[in-house]
Amino acid sequence: MNPRRVVATGTFDILHPGHLFYLEESKKLGDELWVIVARDTNVKHKPRPIIPEEHRLRMVAGLKTVDHAVLGDKKDMFRPIEEIHPDIITIGFNQMFDEAKLAEQLGARNLNPRIVRIGKYADGDLCSSRLVVQRIIDKRSHDPHHPQ
């Protein structure tokens, strides 16, 4: 029997507990977790990543819960999905995908994975790369022991 493949996607700029929660919950839905890491040039809905794509890919690939990690395609976000052919695609709680529209776009390519939105990590104070960066800026700019 073929393993049930789950695909999770994201930028994964600065890894934090929210990312780990998203990936662990995604893995629970199948046998293999494939993660597609966004290319630097494809991140347009928020500030560009701080960490280069090759480094983000390596960090994600090194997580115990991840079976396979790949970079997204520079021109066609569905190409890796066609190659992986997942049974399930998971979406993070704050990812800006419309599930119905995504299902329609996938269906047009003869792909029919179940789409599952993963909830928010309960301790969400530092579960956003943006919030982690802001915390660093705030703490470093007010720390008398840290040279400016």
C-alpha positions in Angstrom: 0.0 0.0 0.0 1.3 3.5 -0.8 2.0 5.8 2.0 -0.4 8.7 2.6 1.5 11.8 1.6 0.9 15.1 3.3 2.2 18.4 2.0 2.7 21.5 4.1 4.0 24.7 2.7 5.4 28.0 4.0 8.2 30.5 4.2 9.6 29.2 7.5 11.8 32.3 7.8 12.7 32.2 11.5 11.7 28.8 12.9 9.5 29.0 16.0 7.1 26.8 17.9 4.2 27.7 15.7 6.0 26.2 12.7 6.8 23.1 14.6 3.2 22.7 15.7 2.0 23.2 12.1 4.3 20.5 10.9 3.7 18.1 13.7 -0.1 18.4 13.2 0.3 18.0 9.5 2.4 14.8 10.0 -0.3 13.3 12.1 -2.6 13.2 9.1 -0.5 10.8 7.0 2.6 8.6 6.7 5.0 11.0 4.9 5.3 14.7 5.5 6.6 16.7 2.5 7.3 20.4 3.1 7.6 22.9 0.3 9.6 25.9 1.3 8.8 29.1 -0.5 11.5 30.6 -2.8 12.8 34.0 -1.8 11.5 35.6 -5.0 8.0 34.1 -4.5 7.4 35.7 -1.1 5.3 38.7 -2.1 2.5 38.8 0.6 4.8 39.8 3.4 8.3 41.2 3.8 11.0 39.2 2.1 12.6 36.5 4.2 15.6 37.3 6.4 17.1 33.8 6.1 18.1 32.7 2.5 16.0 30.0 0.9 18.8 27.3 1.0 19.2 27.9 4.8 15.5 27.8 5.4 15.2 24.5 3.4 18.1 23.0 5.4 16.5 24.0 8.7 13.1 22.5 7.8 14.7 19.3 6.4 16.5 18.9 9.7 13.3 18.7 11.7 12.5 15.3 13.1 8.9 15.4 11.9 9.8 16.2 8.2 10.4 13.3 5.8 11.1 15.4 2.7 11.7 19.1 2.2 12.0 20.8 -1.2 12.1 24.4 -2.5 9.0 25.6 -4.4 9.1 26.2 -8.1 10.1 29.8 -9.1 7.3 30.1 -11.7 4.6 27.5 -11.0 3.5 26.9 -7.4 1.7 23.7 -8.4 4.6 22.0 -10.1 6.0 20.4 -6.8 2.4 19.4 -5.9 2.2 17.6 -9.3 5.5 15.8 -8.6 4.7 14.8 -5.0 1.0 14.0 -5.7 -0.2 14.3 -2.1 -3.3 12.9 -0.5 -3.6 15.9 1.8 -2.4 19.5 1.7 -2.3 21.4 5.0 -2.6 25.1 5.3 -1.4 27.1 8.4 -4.0 29.1 10.4 -2.6 32.4 9.0 -1.9 31.4 5.4 -3.9 33.5 3.0 -5.3 30.6 0.9 -8.9 30.3 0.1 -9.5 26.5 0.4 -12.3 26.4 -2.2 -10.3 28.4 -4.7 -7.2 26.2 -4.0 -9.2 23.0 -4.5 -10.5 24.4 -7.8 -7.0 25.3 -9.0 -5.7 21.8 -8.1 -8.7 20.1 -9.7 -8.0 21.9 -13.0 -4.7 20.0 -12.9 -6.3 16.7 -12.0 -5.1 16.9 -8.4 -7.7 16.3 -5.7 -6.0 16.2 -2.3 -8.0 16.9 0.8 -7.2 20.4 2.1 -6.9 20.8 5.8 -6.4 24.0 7.7 -4.3 23.5 10.8 -5.2 25.5 13.9 -3.1 28.0 15.8 -0.5 27.0 18.3 -2.0 27.8 21.8 1.1 29.7 23.1 1.2 32.1 20.2 3.1 35.0 21.6 6.2 34.3 19.6 4.6 32.2 16.8 5.2 34.6 14.0 8.6 35.3 12.4 7.5 39.0 12.3 6.8 39.0 16.1 10.1 37.3 16.8 12.0 39.9 14.8 10.0 42.7 16.6 10.9 41.2 20.0 14.6 41.1 19.0 14.5 44.7 18.0 12.7 45.8 21.1 14.9 43.9 23.5 18.2 44.8 21.8 17.3 48.5 21.5 16.5 48.7 25.2 19.3 46.5 26.6 22.0 48.5 28.2 24.4 45.5 28.1 24.0 45.1 24.3 26.2 47.4 22.2 24.2 49.3 19.6 
